[in-house]
């Protein structure tokens, strides 16, 4: 199974949103079947086969996450991030402002 060190190493290669697809492919190859990143403090939960799970510690001071979701602004910010125009910290700050509590992925081939 994957380790937190392996995930951190894979994530260290991400410099902008444009690098994100390669990161996802790498963590899938490690055995990650799903993950959630909590915007408020940056902690993450990574899941693998047979109920394997790793939870990371908070990465930063708590951010205020808006009570309502601004999907239009979020989609625009996400597109900008995916094009490499913002770094991770700017993306997370924008997500909190838009009311996004958590982000993640589920990989159909590994999820029931």
MOGI-V387188 format. One record per residue. RES is the residue in three letters. SS is DSSP state (2 for helix, 1 for strand, 0 for the rest). NEAR is the number of other ideal C-beta (glycine too) atoms within 12 Angstrom. Layout:
BEGIN
RES,SS,NEAR
RES,SS,NEAR
END
This chain:
BEGIN
UNK,0,18
UNK,0,25
UNK,0,18
UNK,2,23
UNK,2,13
UNK,2,22
UNK,2,32
UNK,2,22
UNK,2,16
UNK,2,27
UNK,2,28
UNK,2,14
UNK,0,20
UNK,0,26
UNK,0,16
UNK,0,22
UNK,2,28
UNK,2,21
UNK,2,22
UNK,2,28
UNK,2,17
UNK,2,18
UNK,2,29
UNK,2,27
UNK,2,17
UNK,2,23
UNK,2,36
UNK,2,27
UNK,2,18
UNK,2,30
UNK,0,25
UNK,0,37
UNK,0,31
UNK,1,30
UNK,1,35
UNK,1,25
UNK,1,33
UNK,1,27
UNK,0,34
UNK,0,25
UNK,0,22
UNK,0,29
UNK,0,21
UNK,1,30
UNK,1,25
UNK,1,35
UNK,1,30
UNK,0,26
UNK,2,19
UNK,2,10
UNK,2,11
UNK,0,19
UNK,1,21
UNK,1,28
UNK,1,19
UNK,0,23
UNK,0,14
UNK,0,16
UNK,0,20
UNK,0,19
UNK,0,13
UNK,0,15
UNK,0,25
UNK,0,16
UNK,0,26
UNK,0,21
UNK,0,12
UNK,0,13
UNK,0,19
UNK,0,20
UNK,2,15
UNK,2,12
UNK,2,20
UNK,2,27
UNK,2,17
UNK,2,18
UNK,2,27
UNK,2,25
UNK,2,18
UNK,2,20
UNK,2,30
UNK,2,19
UNK,0,16
UNK,0,19
UNK,0,17
UNK,0,24
UNK,0,19
UNK,2,27
UNK,2,18
UNK,2,19
UNK,2,34
UNK,2,34
UNK,2,24
UNK,2,31
UNK,2,35
UNK,2,33
UNK,2,22
UNK,0,29
UNK,0,23
UNK,0,31
UNK,0,23
UNK,1,23
UNK,1,30
UNK,1,22
UNK,1,25
UNK,1,18
UNK,0,23
UNK,2,10
UNK,2,11
UNK,2,21
UNK,0,16
UNK,0,11
END
